[in-house]
């Protein structure tokens, strides 16, 4: 990824997990993403996913008690969810495979868009601030299939 002055901000040459993690952009303007193969002259389709973790676009809202069945129809697809939490709420989010060979992965971001967790199928944290939180849900092995995602908000510390 290149900034507005064509300086390299981030790169990833790992074909197994072709991903650039959360990145804070320092400047306004047009940034560039270059996508190319590893030199083996492969041909084919690819999907590109780009999402803001603060004020994300094309989201699905979650509310306390949600328990949804969802389908990942494209390898590498990432679903984005948002929900409101209050400082001190215990946030529990769970993602389980219902059909297929998905490797459930969730990432949680605070209202400023900063990461709160590493990829995991189960999140249990206490909100340190109030606001809109963002969740990314995907298969860590880039398969398709059906998963269940649930959200519980409670007052108090996470269970150990």
C-alpha positions in Angstrom: 0.0 0.0 0.0 1.3 3.4 -1.0 0.5 6.8 0.6 -0.3 10.0 -1.2 3.4 10.5 -2.0 3.9 6.9 -3.3 5.8 6.0 -0.1 5.3 2.4 1.0 3.0 2.2 4.0 2.7 -1.6 4.2 3.3 -4.7 2.1 2.6 -8.4 2.3 4.4 -11.0 0.2 2.9 -14.0 2.0 0.6 -15.9 -0.5 -0.8 -18.1 2.3 -2.3 -15.1 4.1 -2.3 -12.1 1.6 -3.3 -9.5 4.1 -2.3 -6.1 5.4 -3.5 -5.6 8.9 -5.0 -2.5 10.5 -3.1 0.6 9.3 -3.5 4.2 10.4 -3.4 6.6 7.5 -1.5 9.7 8.3 -2.5 11.9 5.3 -5.7 12.7 3.5 -5.8 12.0 -0.2 -5.6 9.2 -2.6 -3.7 6.1 -1.4 -2.9 3.2 -3.8 -3.1 -0.5 -3.4 -1.0 -2.6 -5.8 -2.0 -6.2 -6.4 0.1 -8.6 -8.4 1.2 -12.3 -8.4 4.4 -13.6 -7.0 6.1 -13.8 -10.4 4.8 -17.2 -11.4 2.5 -15.6 -14.0 -0.6 -17.1 -12.5 -3.9 -16.0 -13.9 -7.3 -15.9 -12.3 -9.8 -13.9 -10.3 -9.2 -12.4 -6.9 -11.2 -10.4 -4.4 -10.1 -7.3 -2.6 -11.5 -6.3 0.8 -10.9 -2.9 2.2 -12.7 -1.6 5.3 -12.4 1.2 7.8 -12.4 0.0 11.4 -13.7 3.3 12.6 -17.0 4.4 11.0 -17.0 1.3 8.6 -19.1 1.0 5.5 -21.6 -1.7 4.4 -22.1 -3.1 7.9 -24.6 -5.3 9.6 -25.8 -4.1 13.0 -25.8 -6.4 16.0 -27.7 -6.0 19.2 -27.4 -7.7 22.6 -28.7 -11.3 22.3 -28.3 -11.6 18.6 -27.6 -15.2 17.4 -27.4 -15.2 13.6 -26.8 -17.8 11.0 -24.7 -16.3 8.1 -23.2 -17.7 4.9 -19.7 -16.9 3.6 -20.1 -17.4 -0.1 -16.7 -16.3 -1.4 -13.3 -17.6 -0.2 -11.6 -14.7 1.6 -14.9 -12.9 2.2 -15.0 -10.7 5.4 -18.2 -9.6 7.1 -18.4 -6.4 9.1 -20.6 -5.9 12.1 -21.1 -3.0 14.4 -22.8 -2.7 17.8 -23.1 -0.2 20.6 -21.6 -0.9 24.0 -21.3 1.1 27.2 -18.1 1.5 29.3 -17.9 -1.4 31.7 -20.0 -3.8 29.6 -18.7 -7.3 29.3 -18.6 -8.0 25.5 -18.9 -11.6 24.5 -18.9 -12.5 20.8 -18.8 -16.1 19.5 -18.4 -17.4 16.0 -18.9 -21.1 15.3 -18.9 -23.2 12.1 -22.4 -24.6 11.2 -21.6 -26.1 7.8 -18.4 -26.5 5.9 -14.8 -26.3 7.1 -14.5 -22.7 8.1 -11.9 -21.7 10.6 -13.9 -19.0 12.5 -12.0 -15.7 13.1 -13.3 -12.6 14.8 -11.5 -9.3 15.3 -12.9 -6.6 17.6 -12.1 -2.8 17.2 -12.9 0.0 19.7 -14.9 3.1 18.7 -11.7 4.8 17.5 -11.0 1.8 15.1 -8.1 0.5 17.2 -7.7 -3.3 17.5 -8.8 -4.8 20.8 -8.2 -8.5 20.0 -6.1 -10.7 17.8 -8.1 -13.1 15.5 -10.0 -15.6 17.5 -13.4 -17.4 17.4 -14.4 -16.2 20.9 -14.0 -12.7 22.3 -14.7 -11.8 25.9 -13.5 -8.3 27.0 -14.7 -5.4 29.1 -15.5 -2.1 27.2 -13.1 0.6 28.3 -15.2 3.3 26.6 -18.7 3.7 25.3 -19.5 3.9 21.6 -19.8 1.9 18.4 -17.6 -1.1 18.2 -16.6 -3.0 15.0 -16.3 -6.7 14.4 -14.7 -8.4 11.4 -15.8 -12.0 10.8 -14.1 -14.4 8.4 -12.6 -17.9 7.8 -9.0 -18.0 8.7 -8.5 -20.7 6.0 -10.4 -18.7 3.3 -13.2 -21.3 2.8 -16.9 -20.8 2.3 -19.7 -22.1 4.5 -22.2 -21.2 7.1 -21.3 -19.8 10.5 -23.2 -18.6 13.6 -22.3 -15.3 15.3 -23.7 -14.3 18.7 -23.3 -11.1 20.8 -23.9 -10.8 24.5 -23.5 -7.6 26.5 -23.5 -7.7 30.3 -22.3 -5.5 33.1 -19.1 -6.7 34.8 -15.7 -8.4 34.2 -15.2 -11.2 31.7 -15.4 -14.8 32.9 -12.0 -16.5 33.4 
